[in-house]
Amino acid sequence: YAGRPADTRPRDAWVDSDHRLAIELLVRQFTDAGARRIGFLMPEHNDAYPQLVLTSFTKACETHGVEPCVERFEPVPHYTEAERSAVDRLLARPLPPDAVFGVYSDSGHNILARAAEHRLHVPTDMLVACLSEDPTYALTSPPVTTVSLQPRSVAVEAVDLLVALVGGRKGLQTQRMVAPVLLPRASTAGTA
């Protein structure tokens, strides 16, 4: 598999991004910048990905002693509007989060747009980040912190594993995790 099966067995062969570490890096980045309430925009669908992120997020928040603020949304059929509405709901809470992240490539753009609409300055009033491979986040105003799940490395590892299995290579590590990369930028630099 490219991606971990929901119920992993010892003989399964798979390669996946280390979602737990990705979220740990992100929560640490937020808390190091002063965040105490972190908002997670959680898509609702039957894939394992959102649940993996939620479990990792809850654990990381507990470890760092911060409050997790989860706002769920249905990404289909109108993803942009649904995610932006979820940001609005987070910001309307009596104690809104001082940091917000999403797990889709456009999440950073959506969060920035809603922060501007609410007249919040990023990063002074609210910190923003997302999981994304999009290099244009280095050019947004302010530049947005991203965590890359390293899809190219996942693909390389998956092909290597497949070739090794087909070729009968012995002593394989058949369950492989690829480390994410945090790209800190100005959107998480301030004290929220």
N, C-alpha and C positions, 0 to 999 in steps of 0.2 A: 504494500500500500504506500502511496504518498499521502500521508495523514494517518493518524493512529485510529485503529478500530475502537469503537466504544467499549467493547469487552475484549481486552487484549489477552491472548493466551501465550504461553511460553514459546510455542512453535511459530507464531505469527511473525512475518517479516514486514517491517514498515519503516518509514522515515517521516519525521514530523518536525515542525518548528517547536522550540521550547516555549510554549505559551506562558507557562508559569514564570519563567525567568523574564520574559518580555514584560509582563505585568508588574513583576517585582521591580524591574529597572524603572518603569514608568512611575509607580507609586513612590519609589525612593527619590526620583527626580522632583516630583511634586512636593514631597515632605521636606526635602532639602531646601526648597524655595519658599517654605512657610505654609503650605497648604495643610488644613486641618479637616476639611470636608471635601471628599473627592467624588465627583459625579461620573458615572459610567453610563453611556448610552447603549443599552443592550437590545440588539435586534431579537425579535421573537420569531424563531423558525425551528424546524426539527433537526437541524444540523448540530453536531456536537460542539462546534466552535464556540458559540455564545456561552454555553454552559461551562466549557473549559475556562474561558476567560472569567466568567462570574466566580467560579470556585477559586481561581488564582487571585482575583481582585479582593474577595472577601478575606482570604488568608493574609494577603499583603497588607491590607488595611489594619487587620488585627495586629500583625507583627509591628507595624509602625505607629500604632495607637491613634489612628485617624478614623473618622466616620465615613463609611461607604454610603453613597447616595446613588441608588440604581434607578434609572428611568427606562422602562421598556417601551419598545415601539415596533409596529408591524412594518417591515421594509417594503412589502409588496402591497399594492401596485405602485405607490408613489413615494419612493424612498426619500428623496430630498425633503419633501414637505413633512413626511412622518418624522424624520430625524430632527428637523428644525423645530417641530412642535414639541418633541421630547426635550430639547434644550429649553424651550420656553417653560415647560412644566417644571424642570429642575430649578430654573431661575425664579419661578413664582413661589417656591417653598418659603415658609417662614424663616428658615435658616438655609439659604441657598448654598450650594457648594462654592468653594473658592478655587476649585480646579475641575476641569471637565475633559474627558477624553471619549473618543469613539473608536470603533474597530474597523471602519471602512475607509477606503482611500479618500473619499470626499468628506469624511467626518470633520476634519480640521477646518475646511472651508465653511461647512455648515455651522460649526460652533462659532467661528469668527463672525459670520454674518449675523447670527442671533445676538452675540455679545454687543456688536455695534448697534443693533436695533434697540437693545436695552441700555444703551449709553454706558457700557462697561468698557474700561480700558484694559487691554491685554498687554502686558502681564500684571499691571498694578492692581486691578480690581479682581481679575480672574486669570488663572493659568489655563493654557490650552495645549493639548497634544492629541496625537492619533497614531494608530498602527497603519503604516502606509509605506509604499515603495516610491511614491511620487516625489521626484527631485524638485519640483516647483515649489514645494513648501519652504525651501530656502529663500524664495523670492517673495513670499507673501508679506503683508505688513500687519503685525510683525512676523518674522520668520517663525514657522511652527515646528516645535519639537516632534519628531517622529520616532517610531520604533519599527525597524525593518525586520520582518520575519524571515528574511533571506531566502526567497523562493528559488533563486538560481542555485544556491547551495543545496537546498532540498532536492531539486531536480537532479543535480550531479550525483548526490548520494543515492537517490532512488535508482538511477541508471546503473551506478556501480554495484549496488546491491542486487539488482535484477541480473546483471551479467554474471556476477559471482554465483548466484543461485543456479542459473542455467548451466554454468560451467562446472558446477559441483565443487566449488572451492570450500575447503574445510576450515573450521575454526572462525566462522564469520560472526561478527556482531550483527544480528539480524533485526535489532530494534535500535534505531539511531535517532538521536535528537540533534537538531541544528540550533546553535546559539543565535539569538537575535542580536541586533545592533541598535543601541540607542544613539540618536543623532540630536543632542541637545541644541536648542536654538532659543531665541529671545522670548518666545511665548511662555517659557517656564523659568525665566531668569528673575522675575520680580518677586517681591513678598506680597502674596495675595492676602 
